[in-house]
Amino acid sequence: MKHLLGAHVSVAGGLEKAFARAIESGCTALQIFTKNANRWHVKPISDREATAFRQAWHESGIGPVVAHDAYLINLASPKSDVWEKSKNALRDELCRCAQLGVTDLVMHPGAHLGTGIAIGLERIRTALREVFQESPQQVRLLLENTAGQGSYLGGDFSHLAALLEGFDKQRCAVCLDTCHAHAAGYDLSTAEGYAQTMAEFDRLVGLEQIKVFHLNDSLKPCGSKVDRHAHIGEGTIGRTGFACLMQDQRFVEIPMILETPKGDRDEMDVINLTLLRELAEETTS
């Protein structure tokens, strides 16, 4: 079975435009923003726009489409105004996904801003309980692991386990980012490191909770806690780590999305996707 491989694709000019760009890059899956990622408020998706998106998706032959939420959202924030705006924005994003037929929305857990890990995690869980009661049940929220920079939560796999506890697996699961995991201290650069990382994730969270991968090499060293994406095979993870992942039969049906630098005309997506497909066929050393 061929992997569901794709990239984060621009929706400039209209949401439906993402599919032509994805096809040109050789994607069989893709990720989009459904709105400007750096604004709280944007205009709603019209029925015409939703219909055009669904039709373009159907005609494209592309498989899974994943959305990523806005960067401003911080459900761990101790600031009540930001917390309320974050809940409203996430609720809106889930509704936008439902309108488009997108069933998975990726979200960074948030930053506790000095209040501490335990309080930050509980702040997120409280917000999720509220949001899930008032949003479409057909859209699943995928919590993304982070590099653990500053007060950002999600760098330790135990944070994800705590956030997921008690929630329906149909509503809440995980997007695992390779760069973030490596930068957070989970060494993915060797076959042994890869195996240990996946075993640790399985022990704490459960591999069955991974519904999407973000495939990014890391510009910075393992344990640096700095989130800087590099092209596949050109960072501190390197070819071996990605070969291990691409050949791991446990994940062959899980969508894998690039968030690497695109180049002037998105040509790097083609190069990175081609390399990933080659690595899937290589023998790991």
N, C-alpha and C positions, 0 to 999 in steps of 0.2 A: 504494500500500500504506500502511495506517495504521501509525503508530509503536506500538511496544510500550512504553507509558508507565505508570508506577506510582509507588509511594511505599514507604518503610519503614513497615510496618504492625505494630501491637501484636498480641501473641499472648496478652494477658491473658485468663484464663478457659479457656485451651486453645489449642494450636497451630492447630487447625482453625478457630478463631474469626477468624483473619486474613482469610479469604476474604470473609466477609460485610462486614467493614470495607472491604476493598479494592473490592468491588463498589459499595458506597455512595459511595465517592469517585471512581468512574469509572476505576478502574485496569484495565489489560489485562496488567500484570505487577506483581510486588511483591517486596519484600525483608523478611526477618524475622530475628530472633534465634531460634535453636533452644533457647536456654537464657538464664539471667540473665547479662547481659554484664559484670557486675561481680563475678562469683564464679568461683573455680577449679572447685569441685565442685558438681554438681547431680545429681538423680536421673536415671537412664536413661529414655529414651523407651520406654514400654510398647508391646507389639504393638497393643493397642487404640487407643492414641493415634496410632500411625503409620497404622493403617487408617483412622481417622476423618479424619486430615489428607489422605490420598490421595483418599478419597471426596469430601471437601469441595472439594478442588482440581478433581477431575474434573467435579463438578456445577457449579462456578463459571463455567467457560468461560475462566478466567484462563489466560494463556499462561505465560511463564517465571516461575519462582520462584527467587530468589537468597537465600542466607543470608549473614549477616555474623558474623564470629567475635567472641569476647569481647575486651574492651578490655585485659584484664590480660596477654594474650599478648605477649611480647617476645622474638622469636627472635634479636635482636641483643644481648641482655643479656650483659654480662661476668660476671654473678653466676651461678654454676653451678646453684644451687637454682632460681632463676627460669627459667633456660634449660631445665632438665629439666622443670619444671612446664609451661612454655610448649609444649614438644614434645608432652608427654602431652595437654595440653588441645587442641592443634590436631588431634592424631590422633583424639581423641574427637569433636571437632566434625565432622571429615570422615566419621566413622562415623555420626554422627547424621544428617547430610545424606543419606547413602546409604540409611539406614533410611526416610527420608521421601520418597525419590525426587528430592531436590534435587541438581542436578548442578553447581552453581557456589557456591563459598564465597569471600567477599571477606575479605581480611586486610590490615591495615596492616603494612608490613614490620618496623617496630621502631625502637628508639632505641639508639645505640651507647654512650650515657652516658659519653662522654669518651674512649673507646678509639680513636676515629678511624673515618673512613668505610670504609677498606679492610678493617680488621679486623671492623667491624660487618657489612659485606656478606658477608664470607666466613663469619662466624658464622651468618648466616641461611641461606646456601647449604648449609652442613654440616648444619644442622638439617633443612632441606627434604629433603635426600637421605635422611636417616634416616626422617623421617615418611612419605615417599612409598613407602618399602619396606614399611611396616607399616600401610597404610591403603587403603581401597577405590579402585580405579583409575578407577571411573566418575565420581568427583567431582573437578572441576577447581578448583584454587586460583587465585584472582584477586588479584594483588598490586595494592593501591591506592596511587596516588601521594599524597603528603602535601604539606602547606604548607611543610615544611622547618623547622618551629619547633624551636628548641633543637638537640638531637642526633638528631632524627628523620630517618631515611633515607627516600628516595623522593621528596623534593622536586625533585630534579634527574632528568630523564628518563633520564640516563645510569646512574643507580642501578638503575632498573628493567631496563635492558638488561643490566647486569652480573648481576643476580639471575636473569634468565631464561636466560642463556647456558648451553647444554648440556642444558636440561631439555626433555622432550617437551611439545610445544605442547598436547597433549591433557590434560596434567596441570597446566600452569602458564601463565597468561596475565595480562591486565591489566584492572582496573577503573579508568577515568579519571574523576576527580572534578573538576568545573569550578572550584569554589571553591578547592580545594587548588592546582590548576595556576595560577590567577590570583594567589593569595596568594604562591605560590612564585616569581613573577616572569614567568610566561608570560601576556602581555597578551591577554585574550579580549574586550576591550570594543569593538573595532573589527573590521571585515571584514578589514583588512590584518593586524591582530594575530592574529585567529583563523587565517587562512591560514598565517601564519608559525609559529604554535604547532603546528598539525597537520603542517606540513612538517618541523619539527624532531623531533616525535615519530616521524614516519615514518622519518626518517633514522637516528635512534638506536635505536628499538625496533621499528617496523613497525606501521602502522595495523591490520593484520590481527590483531594481538595484543589489540586492544581488544574485549572480549566483553561488557562492561557499562559504562554511564555512570552516574555519580552527578550529578544536575542540581541544583546549588546556586549561588545568587548569592553574592557575597562582601561581607560587611559592611565589611571592611578593604580598603585600597588594594592594587593590584598590587605585588607584591614585599614586602609587609609581613611575610610569613611567619607570619601569625596566622590560624588556622582559625576563622572565625566565619561561619556560614551565614546568608544572607538570602533573602527571598522572590524569586522569579524577576522580574527587571526592576527590583528595588528596591535592588540593591547596586551595587558598582563595576564589575561586568561589564555589567549593563544589558540592555535588550531586544535590541540589535543582535547581541551575542555569541550569545545563545540562538537568535535567528532564523537566524544562520549555521549553527549546529549542527543545528537542526531541519530546515533545508532542504538539508543535506549528504547527498546520495544515497548516499554511501559507508556511512552509518551507519543507514540506514532500517530495517534488520532487527535492530539491536542494542538490547537492553532498556535503557531509560532510567529511572532511579529517583530520585525526590525524597527529600531528607533535610532539608527546610526545616521551620521551626517550624510546628506543626500548628494552632494556635488552640485555643479551648476545646473544640470538638467536632469536631476534624479538618476544619473547614470550609476551612482554608487549602489543604489538598491539592486540593480541588475547584477552588479559584480558580487555583492554580498550574498544575494540569494543563490547565485550560481555556485559560489564557494560552499555554501551550506549544503547544497544538493550533492556536491562532490564529496564533502566530508561524510555524508550519510553512507557513501559507498566505500570509503576507505577502511583500512584495517588500523585500529588504534594500537599505539605502541606504549 
